[in-house]
Amino acid sequence: MKILKIYLADPNIRAEQIEAIRRELPSGWLFDNDLPNATAILTENVDINQEMLAKASQARVIFRLDTGNARVAPSSLPLIDLANTGIIGVAEHVVALILALSRHLLWVARQTAAHEWVAGSDIPILTDQKKYTYNWIGLPNSGAIYARKVGIVGLGVIGQAVAKRLKPFGVRLLYSDLKRFDPEIEKELDVQWREMDDLLQESDFVSVHLRFVDGPDGNENMFGEKQFALMKPGAYFINTSRGRVVDEAALVEVLRNRKIGGAGLDVFQYEPLPHDHPLLTLAGDNVILTAHTAGTFNPEAWQTTADEIVDRLKELI
């Protein structure tokens, strides 16, 4: 039986991640410190330099967890970056909120389930390819996001993951950050820089991806009355970062008075939400509240990474 060895270049990778990989390894596959006979190299924060590569004469692939910052010297070996699926989970959640809000999915589902048919379109007919009853609930518009503007506030790892997943929808991506990125990165991500006020005024969706910073120079209540007043009347506010960057009283006010189109919120100042929080009374068709569930659960993320490593190795041998 062929022994396949994975060289663990970074001994500080989380034990739970290593154990998840170990559980998935077929019989005869193992972690080992034998670099010259290793089939694969795994790292997160430890650089893979030319000296290591010279010793790894049997290596077929290098795996790098993108939760770290390891640098890998140029070589002929394929380098596979293993995505942080916790981050991907947040990005997917943002896309789901944008689509659900834009396409009025909660309202559509509720109207459909409640038999709220439009007069004149309420008689069932047998459908075929050419004969059917279109929009029998009276949806005012499709809510397609093609060509709409999405403003990403904070183009870090999660902000970039959101941009990459929205790009195929044909949206126009704007961003604001502490500093502007190099033109090459903007081109790669297909994003356009805007000052914060301009981003708020232009965007049909504003999605926040900031780390919370406490203290006098921090960003608590960064989004308040002034910022919401700059947004378009029909724009949607999305927050999956941290609740304290938002002045919730100001957000409640603009939502209650329909000054913006709605909101999708996964994070709050206090979690879980207090029972008497006014956001709960606004939850519904245009205000979607979720219980800080955007990120993929850690065990699920570790398992996904483990499965990908084993699948990729099987493809190579």
Backbone bond lengths (Angstrom), bond angles and torsions (degrees), N, CA, C in turn:
res aa  C-N    CA-C-N  psi(-1)  N-CA   C-N-CA  omega(-1)  CA-C   N-CA-C  phi
1 M - - - 1.468 - - 1.531 109.47 -
2 K 1.324 115.75 130.37 1.463 120.83 -179.99 1.527 110.47 -69.38
3 I 1.340 116.41 130.31 1.465 121.70 176.79 1.524 108.31 -93.59
4 L 1.319 116.70 119.59 1.456 121.58 177.31 1.525 108.43 -104.08
5 K 1.321 115.50 125.13 1.458 120.40 -175.96 1.526 111.14 -111.90
6 I 1.322 114.98 136.05 1.459 121.37 174.11 1.521 107.78 -109.20
7 Y 1.311 115.95 120.68 1.460 120.35 179.37 1.526 109.14 -86.64
8 L 1.326 116.50 120.72 1.459 122.02 -179.16 1.525 108.41 -89.53
9 A 1.319 115.92 95.47 1.466 120.47 -176.54 1.516 111.98 -70.97
10 D 1.311 116.49 -28.70 1.466 121.51 -178.20 1.524 109.32 -114.78
11 P 1.336 117.44 102.30 1.471 119.93 -177.73 1.524 113.42 -71.79
12 N 1.330 116.88 -7.30 1.466 120.28 -177.68 1.531 113.47 -97.43
13 I 1.326 117.11 7.67 1.465 118.60 171.63 1.522 108.05 -60.54
14 R 1.312 116.45 141.15 1.461 120.64 -174.44 1.517 111.52 -51.62
15 A 1.342 114.53 134.58 1.460 119.98 -178.49 1.517 111.44 -58.85
16 E 1.347 117.43 -35.50 1.454 120.88 -179.69 1.532 111.30 -64.59
17 Q 1.358 115.99 -35.80 1.456 119.23 177.91 1.527 111.18 -68.50
18 I 1.323 116.53 -43.56 1.463 120.36 179.22 1.521 110.73 -63.39
19 E 1.316 116.93 -41.61 1.462 120.78 -179.37 1.529 110.74 -64.84
20 A 1.336 116.40 -37.94 1.469 119.85 177.73 1.523 110.69 -62.89
21 I 1.335 116.83 -40.52 1.467 120.66 177.75 1.527 110.03 -66.83
22 R 1.335 115.82 -45.41 1.464 120.51 -178.01 1.536 111.63 -57.80
23 R 1.337 115.90 -38.44 1.468 120.27 -179.64 1.524 112.09 -64.31
24 E 1.347 116.42 -29.65 1.459 120.40 -175.83 1.525 113.29 -90.17
25 L 1.334 117.55 -12.64 1.464 119.86 -176.32 1.526 110.82 -67.34
26 P 1.333 117.02 129.87 1.471 119.55 176.13 1.532 110.45 -62.77
27 S 1.308 115.93 164.19 1.461 121.68 179.03 1.523 110.12 -57.00
28 G 1.326 116.49 131.68 1.456 121.37 -179.89 1.517 113.88 94.13
29 W 1.329 117.26 -8.58 1.467 121.52 175.96 1.525 107.83 -98.71
30 L 1.322 117.39 138.08 1.466 119.13 -175.78 1.518 111.56 -156.71
31 F 1.333 114.58 161.62 1.461 121.45 169.03 1.520 108.11 -81.14
32 D 1.343 116.50 140.65 1.455 119.15 -177.24 1.526 108.65 -154.67
33 N 1.331 116.22 154.94 1.467 121.41 178.75 1.527 112.17 -92.44
34 D 1.320 116.60 10.34 1.460 122.07 -177.40 1.524 109.50 -86.95
35 L 1.335 117.19 83.75 1.458 121.27 -176.71 1.526 113.20 -61.36
36 P 1.352 120.34 -43.55 1.475 119.53 -178.68 1.528 114.19 -59.51
37 N 1.333 117.43 -27.14 1.462 120.16 -178.99 1.524 113.38 -108.40
38 A 1.322 116.61 13.49 1.461 120.48 -177.98 1.528 110.46 -76.29
39 T 1.322 115.86 138.94 1.459 121.27 174.98 1.533 110.75 -85.75
40 A 1.331 115.39 -30.50 1.464 120.58 -178.01 1.519 109.63 -139.87
41 I 1.337 115.12 153.78 1.462 122.24 176.81 1.523 107.36 -121.29
42 L 1.325 116.04 134.75 1.466 121.00 179.23 1.520 109.65 -122.54
43 T 1.339 116.31 129.49 1.462 120.18 178.53 1.521 110.58 -142.60
44 E 1.309 114.85 166.75 1.456 121.91 174.82 1.525 109.55 -134.85
45 N 1.326 116.93 -58.23 1.459 121.20 -178.45 1.522 113.84 -120.42
46 V 1.321 118.18 0.97 1.470 121.83 179.10 1.522 108.74 -99.82
47 D 1.334 116.33 126.14 1.460 121.31 -179.05 1.530 110.92 -66.84
48 I 1.321 115.09 146.53 1.464 121.51 173.60 1.529 106.42 -106.48
49 N 1.344 116.64 106.00 1.460 120.19 -174.46 1.534 111.05 -97.86
50 Q 1.322 115.25 178.36 1.461 120.55 -176.77 1.522 111.93 -64.34
51 E 1.320 117.25 -34.84 1.460 120.41 179.04 1.526 111.08 -62.71
52 M 1.327 116.83 -43.54 1.461 120.69 178.02 1.518 110.65 -64.81
53 L 1.326 115.67 -41.99 1.461 119.29 -179.06 1.523 111.21 -64.16
54 A 1.330 116.69 -36.21 1.462 120.00 178.82 1.525 111.32 -63.84
55 K 1.333 116.54 -34.23 1.467 120.60 179.22 1.523 111.58 -76.12
56 A 1.332 116.56 -27.88 1.468 120.89 -174.27 1.523 110.07 -85.30
57 S 1.318 117.22 63.58 1.465 121.71 -172.78 1.527 113.27 -69.23
58 Q 1.340 117.08 -22.83 1.465 120.25 -178.02 1.535 112.87 -99.31
59 A 1.317 116.25 -1.25 1.469 119.72 -174.66 1.527 111.10 -66.32
60 R 1.318 114.83 141.09 1.461 121.53 179.13 1.523 112.39 -111.65
61 V 1.348 116.99 -17.88 1.458 119.01 -174.57 1.524 109.43 -162.77
62 I 1.331 115.46 152.52 1.470 121.92 173.44 1.517 107.62 -118.96
63 F 1.326 116.17 128.33 1.463 122.34 175.06 1.527 108.70 -104.73
64 R 1.317 116.08 134.79 1.469 120.75 177.80 1.526 108.78 -130.34
65 L 1.335 115.73 123.41 1.463 120.04 175.17 1.518 108.35 -74.52
66 D 1.323 116.81 124.61 1.470 118.02 -176.25 1.523 112.98 -79.47
67 T 1.334 116.54 6.73 1.461 119.68 169.27 1.521 110.94 -75.88
68 G 1.321 117.28 -12.83 1.459 121.11 -179.12 1.515 111.98 -108.29
69 N 1.339 114.94 -165.27 1.467 119.89 -178.01 1.520 111.81 -134.24
70 A 1.335 117.28 29.87 1.458 120.79 -179.07 1.527 110.89 -63.50
71 R 1.317 114.96 139.10 1.459 120.76 172.80 1.520 108.75 -100.52
72 V 1.315 115.86 143.75 1.467 120.94 -178.21 1.522 107.99 -123.91
73 A 1.335 115.16 124.77 1.460 120.05 179.53 1.523 110.50 -64.46
74 P 1.322 117.20 150.44 1.471 120.38 179.66 1.528 111.49 -59.22
75 S 1.324 115.78 138.21 1.463 120.75 177.53 1.518 108.48 -160.54
76 S 1.328 114.91 174.70 1.464 119.80 178.30 1.523 111.88 -83.22
77 L 1.331 117.47 -6.96 1.458 120.85 -178.63 1.527 110.29 -74.53
78 P 1.326 117.61 139.56 1.465 118.97 173.85 1.527 110.59 -65.48
79 L 1.313 114.95 136.74 1.463 121.41 176.77 1.515 108.05 -109.06
80 I 1.323 116.30 117.50 1.460 121.11 -178.40 1.519 109.12 -109.41
81 D 1.326 116.00 116.22 1.455 121.11 176.68 1.524 108.75 -86.90
82 L 1.315 115.35 121.76 1.461 121.78 -178.57 1.514 108.90 -91.57
83 A 1.304 116.12 116.63 1.464 121.09 -172.83 1.522 111.51 -67.98
84 N 1.316 115.02 145.33 1.462 121.45 171.66 1.523 107.01 -77.41
85 T 1.328 116.19 101.86 1.460 118.68 -174.27 1.524 112.50 -71.45
86 G 1.343 117.79 -15.68 1.459 118.99 171.49 1.518 110.37 -63.50
87 I 1.333 115.28 -43.16 1.462 120.91 177.87 1.527 110.47 -67.97
88 I 1.329 116.57 -42.24 1.450 120.31 178.54 1.520 110.26 -59.28
89 G 1.341 116.45 -38.40 1.458 120.27 178.25 1.515 112.13 -58.25
90 V 1.334 116.69 -42.10 1.470 120.30 177.99 1.521 110.12 -63.24
91 A 1.331 116.26 -45.63 1.467 120.18 -179.00 1.524 110.95 -61.48
92 E 1.321 117.26 -43.32 1.459 120.19 178.34 1.530 111.26 -63.43
93 H 1.332 116.13 -38.09 1.463 120.65 179.55 1.524 110.35 -63.17
94 V 1.331 116.41 -40.37 1.467 120.64 178.41 1.524 110.32 -61.70
95 V 1.332 116.19 -46.66 1.464 119.86 179.03 1.525 110.19 -60.98
96 A 1.331 116.87 -41.58 1.468 120.40 179.43 1.525 111.12 -61.69
97 L 1.338 116.97 -42.85 1.464 120.19 179.11 1.527 111.05 -64.43
98 I 1.330 116.40 -43.42 1.462 119.80 179.83 1.525 110.49 -60.36
99 L 1.325 116.71 -46.32 1.461 120.27 -179.04 1.524 111.58 -66.59
100 A 1.329 116.32 -43.31 1.468 119.84 -178.37 1.524 111.23 -63.22
101 L 1.336 116.55 -42.53 1.452 119.95 -179.78 1.526 111.33 -70.91
102 S 1.319 116.96 -45.80 1.456 120.36 -176.96 1.520 111.97 -63.84
103 R 1.333 115.86 -40.21 1.461 120.07 -176.03 1.532 112.31 -92.87
104 H 1.327 116.53 8.59 1.472 122.06 175.63 1.535 111.42 55.03
105 L 1.336 116.27 39.92 1.464 119.43 -170.84 1.525 113.74 -63.40
106 L 1.335 117.16 -37.21 1.461 118.46 179.66 1.528 110.29 -65.10
107 W 1.328 116.55 -42.53 1.470 120.55 179.33 1.523 110.70 -66.08
108 V 1.333 116.27 -43.62 1.464 120.75 179.91 1.522 110.50 -60.45
109 A 1.331 116.88 -46.08 1.465 120.05 -179.20 1.523 111.12 -64.65
110 R 1.330 116.07 -40.26 1.468 119.59 -178.81 1.525 110.90 -67.78
111 Q 1.337 117.13 -45.21 1.467 120.55 179.24 1.533 111.46 -62.63
112 T 1.315 114.82 -40.89 1.461 118.98 -179.10 1.526 110.78 -65.16
113 A 1.325 116.52 -46.09 1.463 120.36 -179.27 1.525 111.99 -66.89
114 A 1.344 116.88 -27.73 1.464 121.03 -176.92 1.532 112.91 -89.67
115 H 1.340 117.66 3.93 1.463 121.56 -179.87 1.532 111.88 60.54
116 E 1.343 115.85 36.11 1.460 119.58 179.66 1.527 109.19 -86.48
117 W 1.358 115.48 74.88 1.447 119.19 -176.10 1.538 111.23 -86.09
118 V 1.327 115.74 152.68 1.461 122.15 175.68 1.528 109.04 -79.22
119 A 1.308 115.69 134.49 1.470 120.28 177.78 1.527 110.05 -56.29
120 G 1.314 116.41 132.34 1.455 121.33 -177.89 1.517 112.55 96.26
121 S 1.339 116.31 -16.49 1.471 121.11 177.59 1.521 110.11 -123.25
122 D 1.322 115.94 23.62 1.456 120.01 -172.17 1.523 114.14 -105.68
123 I 1.332 117.59 7.72 1.459 120.86 178.44 1.534 108.53 -102.12
124 P 1.313 118.98 118.51 1.463 121.05 -179.20 1.532 111.41 -62.18
125 I 1.327 116.50 137.23 1.459 122.28 174.97 1.525 108.23 -128.29
126 L 1.319 115.71 153.76 1.455 120.22 175.79 1.526 108.25 -75.95
127 T 1.322 116.01 124.17 1.466 119.65 -173.88 1.521 111.52 -94.10
128 D 1.320 114.89 156.77 1.463 122.26 168.47 1.526 106.63 -144.55
129 Q 1.323 116.91 -163.16 1.461 119.10 -175.30 1.527 112.88 -63.10
130 K 1.321 117.35 -32.32 1.462 120.77 -176.29 1.526 113.84 -107.20
131 K 1.303 117.34 -17.45 1.466 120.64 -175.55 1.530 109.50 -116.00
132 Y 1.303 116.24 120.79 1.465 121.71 -179.25 1.518 108.07 -165.11
133 T 1.327 116.77 167.79 1.466 121.21 176.71 1.519 108.26 -106.26
134 Y 1.318 115.64 111.05 1.468 120.27 -176.24 1.526 110.79 -88.99
135 N 1.326 116.44 131.97 1.469 123.08 171.82 1.524 111.72 52.69
136 W 1.321 116.37 59.46 1.460 118.79 -177.38 1.524 114.27 -79.19
137 I 1.359 115.89 5.24 1.469 119.09 174.44 1.517 112.27 -104.15
138 G 1.323 117.90 -5.14 1.462 120.60 177.60 1.512 114.26 78.55
139 L 1.324 117.81 37.21 1.464 121.56 175.81 1.527 109.06 -61.44
140 P 1.343 118.37 126.81 1.469 120.22 -172.92 1.515 114.38 -70.56
141 N 1.338 118.36 -29.86 1.467 120.90 178.17 1.523 108.64 -156.39
142 S 1.314 116.20 160.36 1.463 120.14 -173.77 1.524 112.31 -72.84
143 G 1.333 116.66 -29.77 1.452 119.51 -178.00 1.516 114.23 76.46
144 A 1.321 117.91 19.19 1.463 120.81 178.38 1.519 109.89 -59.80
145 I 1.324 116.40 139.94 1.470 119.30 -176.69 1.519 112.62 -96.20
146 Y 1.322 118.42 -0.95 1.463 120.88 177.43 1.532 110.34 -54.93
147 A 1.329 116.28 131.77 1.467 124.42 178.05 1.526 113.76 70.68
148 R 1.336 117.57 1.58 1.461 119.25 174.73 1.522 109.67 -77.31
149 K 1.324 117.43 160.98 1.460 121.90 -178.32 1.525 110.27 -102.25
150 V 1.328 115.18 125.93 1.464 121.77 176.49 1.520 108.27 -112.16
151 G 1.322 116.10 119.56 1.458 121.64 178.96 1.517 110.26 -96.86
152 I 1.317 117.01 119.46 1.462 122.80 -179.95 1.525 108.47 -102.01
153 V 1.309 116.22 117.89 1.460 121.06 179.99 1.523 107.64 -99.36
154 G 1.322 115.73 104.44 1.455 122.09 -175.65 1.516 110.23 100.29
155 L 1.345 116.36 93.14 1.460 120.81 -176.06 1.525 110.03 -97.23
156 G 1.346 115.31 53.65 1.456 120.34 174.21 1.512 110.44 -83.56
157 V 1.339 115.71 -153.60 1.460 120.31 -176.37 1.529 110.98 -59.92
158 I 1.351 116.91 -45.75 1.460 119.51 -178.38 1.529 110.54 -73.02
159 G 1.325 117.17 -42.12 1.459 120.08 178.10 1.522 111.58 -57.62
160 Q 1.329 116.29 -40.91 1.461 119.96 178.33 1.519 111.50 -68.47
161 A 1.338 116.59 -37.06 1.464 119.90 177.47 1.523 110.42 -63.48
162 V 1.321 117.02 -37.20 1.464 121.10 176.34 1.528 110.05 -65.36
163 A 1.331 116.41 -45.63 1.465 120.65 -179.56 1.526 111.09 -58.54
164 K 1.330 117.07 -43.75 1.468 120.78 -178.41 1.532 111.64 -63.78
165 R 1.325 116.47 -34.98 1.470 119.70 -177.50 1.525 112.11 -82.06
166 L 1.324 116.99 -22.98 1.455 119.74 178.40 1.526 112.61 -86.09
167 K 1.309 116.22 -24.71 1.467 120.58 -175.75 1.528 113.08 -53.39
168 P 1.353 119.76 -44.37 1.477 118.81 -179.52 1.527 114.08 -63.31
169 F 1.331 118.14 -16.54 1.466 120.57 179.06 1.530 111.97 -78.08
170 G 1.322 116.84 -8.29 1.458 119.54 178.87 1.515 113.99 79.88
171 V 1.335 117.36 20.91 1.461 119.75 177.57 1.526 109.67 -79.67
172 R 1.318 116.01 163.96 1.462 121.24 171.70 1.526 107.80 -97.07
173 L 1.313 115.99 123.40 1.456 121.45 -173.76 1.524 110.89 -100.99
174 L 1.328 115.52 120.59 1.453 122.43 174.62 1.527 107.85 -110.82
175 Y 1.321 116.74 155.83 1.467 117.88 176.51 1.513 111.11 -148.59
176 S 1.324 114.15 155.57 1.455 122.08 173.22 1.515 107.40 -136.51
177 D 1.317 116.68 141.47 1.462 121.50 -179.29 1.523 108.20 -152.65
178 L 1.336 115.39 178.87 1.465 119.09 179.41 1.515 110.95 -61.35
179 K 1.329 116.23 -33.29 1.462 120.23 175.94 1.516 109.16 -143.39
180 R 1.316 114.92 156.67 1.460 119.57 -179.65 1.524 109.99 -78.20
181 F 1.317 116.90 143.01 1.456 122.07 178.51 1.518 110.39 -79.25
182 D 1.340 115.70 164.26 1.465 120.61 176.64 1.526 109.47 -64.66
183 P 1.326 117.06 150.44 1.472 120.87 -178.98 1.530 113.13 -56.36
184 E 1.356 117.35 -32.79 1.466 119.42 -179.12 1.526 110.87 -64.84
185 I 1.342 116.10 -39.80 1.460 119.91 179.98 1.526 109.86 -70.08
186 E 1.332 116.90 -41.20 1.469 120.25 176.73 1.522 110.62 -59.01
187 K 1.312 116.68 -41.39 1.468 120.39 -179.75 1.520 110.57 -67.42
188 E 1.335 116.06 -42.43 1.470 120.17 -179.19 1.527 111.08 -61.93
189 L 1.332 116.60 -41.98 1.463 121.03 -178.84 1.529 112.45 -87.03
190 D 1.327 116.38 -9.48 1.473 122.47 -177.74 1.528 110.63 58.27
191 V 1.340 115.62 49.23 1.458 121.33 -179.95 1.524 109.72 -118.66
192 Q 1.316 115.73 154.21 1.462 121.85 179.14 1.530 109.49 -120.58
193 W 1.308 115.88 133.54 1.457 121.99 -179.78 1.523 111.54 -73.19
194 R 1.332 115.88 139.78 1.456 121.99 171.34 1.523 109.01 -141.69
195 E 1.334 115.87 143.80 1.457 118.73 166.57 1.521 107.89 -63.40
196 M 1.338 116.48 155.08 1.460 120.06 -171.84 1.528 112.78 -55.62
197 D 1.317 117.44 -48.68 1.469 119.40 -177.81 1.523 111.41 -60.37
198 D 1.334 116.61 -40.17 1.465 120.27 179.90 1.522 110.49 -66.73
199 L 1.322 116.09 -40.22 1.468 119.59 178.42 1.523 110.81 -60.53
200 L 1.325 116.51 -44.75 1.460 120.13 -179.47 1.523 111.56 -63.36
201 Q 1.309 116.82 -37.75 1.461 120.51 -177.89 1.530 112.56 -72.81
202 E 1.335 117.10 -31.92 1.459 121.13 -174.59 1.525 114.06 -89.19
203 S 1.318 117.27 -30.10 1.462 120.68 -166.26 1.524 113.53 -76.73
204 D 1.327 114.69 142.81 1.458 121.22 171.02 1.533 110.56 -86.54
205 F 1.315 115.49 -23.47 1.466 122.67 174.73 1.517 107.66 -137.56
206 V 1.315 117.08 134.96 1.459 122.36 176.05 1.521 106.91 -117.43
207 S 1.329 116.43 117.90 1.464 121.21 -177.56 1.522 109.32 -116.51
208 V 1.332 116.05 124.47 1.466 121.72 -172.64 1.530 110.63 -98.77
209 H 1.351 114.63 130.56 1.469 121.16 179.87 1.524 109.56 -139.79
210 L 1.326 115.00 69.32 1.458 121.78 -176.28 1.521 110.67 -121.12
211 R 1.315 115.57 147.10 1.455 119.89 168.83 1.527 108.17 -77.85
212 F 1.331 116.95 140.12 1.457 119.49 177.89 1.524 109.71 -76.12
213 V 1.330 115.71 130.60 1.463 121.93 178.16 1.513 107.80 -119.70
214 D 1.331 116.85 119.29 1.461 122.06 -178.06 1.526 110.48 -85.59
215 G 1.319 116.28 167.02 1.454 120.73 173.48 1.509 114.11 97.58
216 P 1.343 116.79 177.13 1.472 121.51 -174.95 1.526 113.90 -62.36
217 D 1.338 117.25 -26.01 1.465 120.01 179.17 1.531 110.98 -103.83
218 G 1.315 116.05 18.01 1.451 120.31 -176.14 1.520 113.25 -88.13
219 N 1.327 115.69 -165.36 1.468 120.17 -175.59 1.526 112.48 -121.83
220 E 1.341 117.25 25.59 1.458 119.42 176.74 1.534 109.72 -62.70
221 N 1.336 115.88 135.81 1.471 122.37 -178.97 1.530 112.50 56.91
222 M 1.327 115.67 31.97 1.464 120.76 179.92 1.525 111.47 -59.63
223 F 1.324 115.91 -34.03 1.459 120.81 177.18 1.519 108.47 -102.11
224 G 1.318 114.26 106.85 1.453 120.09 -176.39 1.515 111.36 -133.91
225 E 1.311 115.28 -155.79 1.462 121.75 -174.83 1.523 112.44 -54.85
226 K 1.323 116.50 -45.74 1.463 120.32 -178.17 1.526 111.21 -62.60
227 Q 1.325 116.47 -45.99 1.465 120.74 -176.39 1.534 111.00 -66.77
228 F 1.323 116.97 -42.92 1.466 119.28 -179.76 1.532 111.24 -67.35
229 A 1.326 116.46 -30.18 1.463 119.85 178.83 1.528 111.68 -67.39
230 L 1.333 116.63 -24.92 1.456 120.43 179.85 1.524 112.72 -78.71
231 M 1.321 117.55 -20.27 1.457 121.35 -175.64 1.529 111.96 -71.99
232 K 1.324 116.38 153.42 1.461 121.51 176.29 1.530 110.15 -62.37
233 P 1.318 117.62 149.95 1.467 120.36 179.22 1.530 113.45 -57.38
234 G 1.333 117.10 -31.60 1.464 119.23 -178.48 1.506 114.26 -101.76
235 A 1.343 117.80 9.08 1.466 120.86 -175.81 1.524 111.65 -77.81
236 Y 1.324 115.42 156.67 1.461 121.87 179.91 1.523 110.24 -113.72
237 F 1.331 115.06 141.99 1.463 122.33 -179.71 1.523 108.54 -108.22
238 I 1.348 116.67 124.53 1.461 122.51 -178.38 1.522 108.91 -118.06
239 N 1.331 117.01 129.06 1.463 119.70 176.26 1.520 110.66 -134.18
240 T 1.342 114.93 114.66 1.467 121.53 174.62 1.519 110.14 -123.61
241 S 1.337 117.29 18.43 1.470 120.15 -177.07 1.518 110.03 -95.33
242 R 1.334 117.63 -89.07 1.460 122.20 176.43 1.529 108.41 -141.11
243 G 1.331 115.76 140.62 1.450 120.70 -173.31 1.512 114.56 -65.09
244 R 1.325 116.68 -29.72 1.463 118.23 -173.24 1.522 114.09 -77.51
245 V 1.334 118.34 -2.68 1.465 118.57 173.19 1.524 110.56 -79.36
246 V 1.337 116.95 -5.67 1.470 121.81 -176.87 1.522 110.49 -116.52
247 D 1.326 115.76 133.15 1.468 121.89 170.26 1.526 106.32 -78.53
248 E 1.317 117.02 98.21 1.455 120.39 -173.00 1.521 112.72 -64.96
249 A 1.323 117.46 -31.99 1.466 119.55 178.05 1.527 110.38 -63.63
250 A 1.338 116.53 -40.88 1.467 120.24 178.07 1.522 110.96 -67.49
251 L 1.336 116.34 -38.19 1.461 119.56 179.04 1.534 110.49 -66.42
252 V 1.317 116.54 -43.12 1.468 120.60 177.43 1.524 110.12 -57.32
253 E 1.316 116.19 -42.08 1.469 120.87 -177.37 1.533 111.46 -62.36
254 V 1.347 116.94 -46.54 1.468 118.45 -177.38 1.532 111.11 -72.10
255 L 1.325 116.62 -30.72 1.466 118.66 177.15 1.520 110.97 -71.77
256 R 1.316 115.87 -42.29 1.468 120.52 -178.83 1.525 110.65 -62.97
257 N 1.325 116.08 -37.22 1.465 120.74 -178.18 1.527 112.65 -95.12
258 R 1.324 116.39 9.58 1.464 123.01 176.90 1.530 112.05 54.52
259 K 1.333 115.51 40.59 1.459 120.00 176.98 1.533 111.06 -78.06
260 I 1.350 116.93 -22.71 1.459 121.91 172.99 1.530 107.02 -128.70
261 G 1.335 115.94 168.30 1.451 119.60 -174.79 1.513 114.55 -69.02
262 G 1.318 116.78 -34.21 1.459 119.65 -178.80 1.513 110.76 163.75
263 A 1.323 116.31 -167.51 1.458 120.84 -176.45 1.519 110.41 -152.75
264 G 1.323 114.82 152.22 1.457 122.55 171.41 1.517 107.48 -126.97
265 L 1.318 117.49 113.63 1.460 121.92 -171.46 1.520 110.83 -124.91
266 D 1.332 115.75 129.26 1.466 121.08 175.85 1.521 111.74 -113.78
267 V 1.336 116.87 -8.88 1.470 121.66 -176.26 1.528 109.33 -134.13
268 F 1.340 115.30 152.14 1.457 120.17 -172.68 1.522 110.04 -145.84
269 Q 1.338 115.74 164.21 1.462 119.82 178.54 1.520 111.05 -61.64
270 Y 1.319 116.61 -43.91 1.466 122.26 175.54 1.525 108.03 -118.51
271 E 1.322 115.92 131.15 1.459 121.10 179.87 1.519 110.15 -129.36
272 P 1.338 119.07 131.40 1.466 125.48 -3.94 1.529 111.22 -66.69
273 L 1.301 115.86 165.65 1.462 120.18 179.39 1.526 110.31 -60.98
274 P 1.330 117.43 134.96 1.469 119.39 173.16 1.526 110.60 -57.96
275 H 1.310 117.36 146.40 1.462 121.69 -175.11 1.522 113.05 -58.58
276 D 1.338 116.81 -28.84 1.464 119.63 -177.43 1.527 112.82 -98.63
277 H 1.332 117.81 15.50 1.462 119.96 -177.90 1.526 109.96 -67.44
278 P 1.349 117.84 131.95 1.474 120.37 -177.30 1.523 113.80 -63.11
279 L 1.336 119.02 -22.84 1.458 119.41 177.31 1.527 111.38 -60.92
280 L 1.328 115.81 -32.68 1.465 119.32 -178.98 1.526 111.39 -65.08
281 T 1.320 116.31 -32.55 1.470 118.92 179.19 1.520 111.46 -74.87
282 L 1.321 117.19 -17.90 1.464 121.23 -179.53 1.522 112.49 -94.50
283 A 1.322 116.57 -13.01 1.465 120.60 -176.53 1.522 110.27 -59.00
284 G 1.326 115.62 137.15 1.461 119.44 -179.22 1.504 111.37 162.88
285 D 1.316 116.00 -139.33 1.455 121.29 -172.29 1.528 113.22 -58.62
286 N 1.329 117.28 -41.88 1.466 120.47 -174.34 1.533 113.77 -110.61
287 V 1.297 116.91 0.96 1.471 121.07 177.43 1.523 107.10 -132.16
288 I 1.327 115.68 105.05 1.461 121.16 -178.46 1.524 108.56 -103.26
289 L 1.317 116.08 121.97 1.462 122.70 179.17 1.521 109.00 -112.54
290 T 1.334 116.90 129.98 1.459 121.27 174.74 1.521 109.16 -126.32
291 A 1.313 116.02 156.27 1.471 121.93 -165.95 1.523 113.56 -91.82
292 H 1.343 116.90 58.67 1.468 123.28 -178.63 1.531 110.11 48.20
293 T 1.326 114.59 56.49 1.464 121.42 -177.22 1.528 112.36 -119.97
294 A 1.326 118.03 12.30 1.464 120.20 -173.59 1.525 112.46 -64.89
295 G 1.316 118.07 -46.23 1.450 121.16 -177.69 1.519 111.73 -71.58
296 T 1.334 116.11 143.96 1.466 120.39 176.66 1.524 109.24 -64.37
297 F 1.318 117.31 138.42 1.463 121.37 179.78 1.530 109.39 -60.48
298 N 1.341 116.75 142.19 1.460 120.70 -175.53 1.520 114.43 -52.77
299 P 1.344 119.48 -51.23 1.472 118.24 -179.86 1.526 112.85 -57.84
300 E 1.331 116.14 -37.00 1.462 120.29 178.27 1.525 110.55 -66.50
301 A 1.335 116.76 -40.66 1.462 120.84 179.42 1.521 110.92 -65.72
302 W 1.332 117.54 -43.47 1.471 120.96 178.35 1.526 110.44 -60.96
303 Q 1.328 116.47 -41.34 1.459 120.48 -178.18 1.519 110.85 -67.43
304 T 1.328 116.86 -39.84 1.467 120.23 178.43 1.515 110.81 -61.03
305 T 1.341 116.65 -43.22 1.462 121.18 178.44 1.522 110.75 -63.91
306 A 1.319 116.82 -43.24 1.466 120.95 178.87 1.520 110.89 -60.23
307 D 1.320 116.75 -45.68 1.464 121.08 -179.69 1.523 110.94 -61.57
308 E 1.341 116.62 -40.60 1.461 119.78 -178.61 1.522 111.51 -65.98
309 I 1.339 116.89 -41.33 1.464 120.07 179.11 1.530 110.64 -60.51
310 V 1.317 116.64 -48.57 1.465 120.54 -178.33 1.523 110.68 -64.75
311 D 1.324 117.50 -42.45 1.466 120.53 179.54 1.523 111.19 -62.27
312 R 1.331 116.43 -43.21 1.466 120.14 -179.54 1.536 111.31 -65.29
313 L 1.334 116.59 -39.72 1.463 120.53 178.72 1.530 111.07 -64.82
314 K 1.305 116.12 -39.99 1.460 119.48 178.62 1.523 111.60 -63.12
315 E 1.330 116.54 -31.53 1.461 120.23 178.74 1.530 111.69 -70.46
316 L 1.347 116.07 -26.53 1.453 120.60 -173.51 1.523 114.01 -90.47
317 I 1.327 116.99 -21.61 1.466 118.18 -174.56 1.537 112.02 -105.90
